[in-house]
Structures are given as structure tokens and as C-alpha cells.
Amino acid sequence: MKKIQAVCVYCGSSDRLDPIHKEAADNLGTQLAKEGIRLVFGGGRVGLMGILADAIIRNGGRALGFIPYYLEEHEGSHNGVQEMHIVDSMHTRKSKMAENSDAFLVLPGGFGTLDELFEIITWRQLELHKKPIIIINIDNYWDPLIALMKNIVENNFARLSDIHLITIVSSVDEAMHALLDLPPVEPKFKKHKA
């Protein structure tokens, strides 16, 4: 068991965003760097992903990126991070990000962010990992998602205990406080039998 050393952050890659979301990404990158926690992310240089990585670099932090070759060609990878891996698929990207992280933080984002979030929640639900998942509900962005998750439970498509696998906070400061207060985590995913 070990303390949080690397955090995977899921977030949007759109540049057409409210400044409050950009400020949150910058703040998160700054705080992760100051705490010596390595960022693990999707490798992009655009949107919140790029802002987050820029803040890490600007503050002397470390980052590990994974980007599929076709996104690297289309959007470009962030060329300032210390370690960038160009991988063959989105599946590989998500798997590598998860394997190299001790916890997951979720900033506002779009369909890709939802895909990543629900996959990692499902893996936790199936006990493939025990890593913390923290949704940062900046400016109530995730309120409809939270209502949907409650509706899923109320209609018996998930258990109430499944929602408790997720921590929901309303600011980056709260997320960092929750992250730093976490007990040591299990570093590995369970191995799948072929």
C-alpha cells in the first residue's frame, strides 16, 4: 500500500469553454505539481487537458501522457511533458492511464470524459481496482450526471453502495483535500484470467 503519487485526470479537450473551467484546470495542475503528485492524462495539448499539463510544467511538476496515434495526428500531443506515449487505440490509452494512476479526478468534459469516468466506475464496481474516484463538480456542471446516477440507483440498476464508490466535491481545493486525506491505496489492478 502507498500514498497517492500519481493521479489520472479526465477532462475535456474543447477550447470553447467558460473561464471558470479553465481556471479550475490551471489550479488543479498547479496544486498537483506543488504536492509532488504526477499527472497522468490523455496526452493532448488542447482544452482543459492542455491547460492542466501547462500548469504542471509551469510549476515544476511531472506528467505522463498517453495519446492514440490518430489523435496525435489530428489534435497533436502536448510536447512539453516529460513522458509521452503514442499508443494504438483509445482502449490502450485508457488502460495505460488507469494502470499508472493511484486515483482518478474528473473535471468537466464531454462524451470522452463520460466514457472514461463510467469505465473506471464500472471497473471499481466489479472490484478490478480499489482506487479513489473524485468528481469535481465545478459550477454545478455535473449536477445532471449526479441526478442520473441517483435515478439509476432508485430504479435498481445499481446499488446505493455503488454511488458511494465515488466522491463528489465542488472545487479543486476540496478535491485536493480529499486526495491528500486518503489512506494508502492498492497500487495494482486485478489481473484478468484469459
C-alpha positions as CSV (number, residue, x, y, z in Angstrom):
1,M,0.0,0.0,0.0
2,K,1.2,3.5,-0.8
3,K,0.2,7.1,-0.6
4,I,-1.1,8.9,-3.7
5,Q,1.8,9.5,-6.1
6,A,0.1,9.7,-9.5
7,V,-3.4,10.9,-10.4
8,C,-5.2,10.3,-13.6
9,V,-7.3,13.4,-14.6
10,Y,-10.2,13.0,-17.0
11,C,-11.3,16.3,-18.6
12,G,-12.5,18.0,-21.8
13,S,-10.4,18.8,-24.8
14,S,-12.6,21.6,-26.1
15,D,-11.2,25.2,-26.2
16,R,-14.7,26.8,-26.3
17,L,-15.1,26.9,-22.5
18,D,-16.3,29.1,-19.7
19,P,-13.2,30.7,-18.0
20,I,-14.3,29.1,-14.7
21,H,-13.4,25.6,-16.1
22,K,-10.1,26.8,-17.5
23,E,-9.2,28.3,-14.1
24,A,-10.1,25.0,-12.4
25,A,-7.8,23.0,-14.7
26,D,-4.9,25.5,-14.1
27,N,-5.5,25.4,-10.4
28,L,-5.5,21.6,-10.3
29,G,-2.3,21.4,-12.3
30,T,-0.7,23.9,-10.0
31,Q,-1.7,22.1,-6.8
32,L,-0.8,18.6,-8.1
33,A,2.7,20.0,-9.0
34,K,3.2,21.6,-5.7
35,E,2.2,18.4,-3.9
36,G,4.6,16.4,-6.0
37,I,1.8,14.3,-7.4
38,R,2.4,13.2,-11.0
39,L,-0.3,13.9,-13.6
40,V,-1.4,11.0,-15.8
41,F,-3.6,12.2,-18.7
42,G,-4.7,11.7,-22.2
43,G,-1.7,13.5,-23.7
44,G,-3.5,16.3,-25.5
45,R,-2.4,19.9,-25.8
46,V,-5.9,21.4,-26.3
47,G,-8.8,22.3,-24.0
48,L,-8.6,21.6,-20.2
49,M,-6.2,18.8,-20.9
50,G,-3.6,21.3,-22.3
51,I,-4.2,23.9,-19.6
52,L,-3.8,21.2,-16.9
53,A,-0.5,20.0,-18.4
54,D,0.8,23.6,-18.9
55,A,0.2,24.3,-15.2
56,I,2.0,21.1,-14.2
57,I,5.0,22.0,-16.3
58,R,5.0,25.7,-15.3
59,N,5.1,24.7,-11.6
60,G,7.9,22.1,-12.0
61,G,5.6,19.0,-11.8
62,R,5.7,15.7,-13.7
63,A,3.3,14.4,-16.3
64,L,2.8,11.2,-18.1
65,G,0.6,11.2,-21.3
66,F,-0.9,8.6,-23.4
67,I,-2.4,9.5,-26.8
68,P,-3.6,7.3,-29.6
69,Y,-1.7,7.8,-32.9
70,Y,-4.8,9.1,-34.8
71,L,-5.5,11.8,-32.1
72,E,-1.8,12.7,-32.1
73,E,-2.0,13.3,-35.9
74,H,-5.3,15.2,-35.6
75,E,-5.0,17.3,-32.4
76,G,-1.3,16.9,-31.5
77,S,0.2,15.7,-28.3
78,H,1.5,18.0,-25.6
79,N,5.1,18.4,-26.4
80,G,6.2,19.8,-23.0
81,V,5.5,16.8,-20.8
82,Q,8.4,14.6,-19.6
83,E,6.9,11.3,-20.8
84,M,4.6,10.9,-23.7
85,H,3.4,7.5,-25.2
86,I,1.7,7.3,-28.5
87,V,-0.5,4.2,-28.4
88,D,-2.5,2.1,-30.8
89,S,-6.1,2.8,-29.6
90,M,-8.4,4.5,-27.1
91,H,-8.7,1.2,-25.3
92,T,-4.9,1.0,-24.8
93,R,-4.8,4.7,-23.8
94,K,-7.5,4.3,-21.1
95,S,-5.9,1.1,-19.8
96,K,-2.4,2.6,-19.5
97,M,-3.8,5.7,-17.8
98,A,-5.6,3.6,-15.2
99,E,-2.6,1.3,-14.6
100,N,-0.3,4.2,-14.0
101,S,-2.5,6.1,-11.5
102,D,-3.3,5.8,-7.8
103,A,-6.6,7.8,-8.1
104,F,-8.9,9.5,-10.6
105,L,-10.1,13.1,-10.7
106,V,-12.8,14.2,-13.1
107,L,-13.0,17.8,-14.3
108,P,-15.8,18.9,-16.6
109,G,-15.7,17.4,-20.0
110,G,-17.7,15.9,-22.9
111,F,-18.6,12.4,-24.1
112,G,-15.0,11.2,-23.9
113,T,-14.7,12.2,-20.3
114,L,-18.0,10.4,-19.6
115,D,-16.7,7.3,-21.3
116,E,-13.6,7.3,-19.2
117,L,-15.5,8.1,-16.0
118,F,-18.1,5.3,-16.4
119,E,-15.5,2.8,-17.4
120,I,-13.4,3.4,-14.3
121,I,-16.5,3.4,-12.1
122,T,-17.6,0.1,-13.6
123,W,-14.1,-1.4,-13.0
124,R,-14.3,-0.2,-9.4
125,Q,-17.8,-1.7,-9.1
126,L,-16.5,-5.0,-10.4
127,E,-13.7,-4.8,-7.8
128,L,-11.0,-4.7,-10.5
129,H,-9.4,-1.9,-8.6
130,K,-9.9,0.0,-5.3
131,K,-8.6,3.3,-6.4
132,P,-10.4,6.5,-5.4
133,I,-12.6,8.4,-7.9
134,I,-13.3,12.0,-7.3
135,I,-15.7,14.1,-9.5
136,I,-15.0,17.8,-9.3
137,N,-18.4,19.5,-9.8
138,I,-17.2,22.9,-10.9
139,D,-20.1,25.4,-11.1
140,N,-22.6,22.6,-10.7
141,Y,-21.5,21.2,-14.2
142,W,-22.0,17.6,-13.1
143,D,-25.4,18.1,-11.4
144,P,-27.4,16.4,-14.2
145,L,-25.0,13.4,-14.1
146,I,-25.3,13.2,-10.3
147,A,-29.1,13.2,-10.7
148,L,-28.9,10.5,-13.4
149,M,-26.7,8.3,-11.1
150,K,-29.3,8.7,-8.3
151,N,-32.0,7.8,-10.8
152,I,-30.1,4.6,-11.8
153,V,-29.9,3.6,-8.1
154,E,-33.6,4.5,-7.4
155,N,-34.6,2.2,-10.4
156,N,-32.4,-0.6,-9.1
157,F,-29.9,-0.7,-12.0
158,A,-27.2,-0.1,-9.4
159,R,-26.8,-0.4,-5.7
160,L,-26.6,2.6,-3.3
161,S,-23.2,1.3,-2.3
162,D,-22.0,1.8,-6.0
163,I,-22.6,5.6,-5.7
164,H,-20.5,5.6,-2.5
165,L,-17.6,4.4,-4.6
166,I,-17.4,8.0,-5.9
167,T,-16.6,11.2,-4.0
168,I,-18.2,14.3,-5.3
169,V,-16.7,17.7,-4.5
170,S,-17.5,21.2,-5.7
171,S,-14.0,22.7,-6.0
172,V,-10.4,21.9,-6.8
173,D,-9.4,22.7,-3.3
174,E,-11.9,20.2,-1.9
175,A,-10.6,17.6,-4.3
176,M,-7.0,18.1,-3.2
177,H,-8.1,18.0,0.4
178,A,-9.9,14.7,-0.2
179,L,-7.0,13.3,-2.2
180,L,-4.4,14.2,0.4
181,D,-6.5,12.8,3.2
182,L,-6.9,9.4,1.5
183,P,-5.5,6.4,3.2
184,P,-2.8,4.4,1.3
185,V,-4.2,2.7,-1.8
186,E,-3.8,-0.6,-3.6
187,P,-1.5,0.2,-6.5
188,K,-2.4,-2.6,-8.9
189,F,-5.4,-3.7,-10.9
190,K,-6.5,-7.2,-10.5
191,K,-5.3,-9.4,-13.3
192,H,-7.8,-10.9,-15.7
193,K,-7.7,-14.6,-16.5
194,A,-7.7,-15.3,-20.2
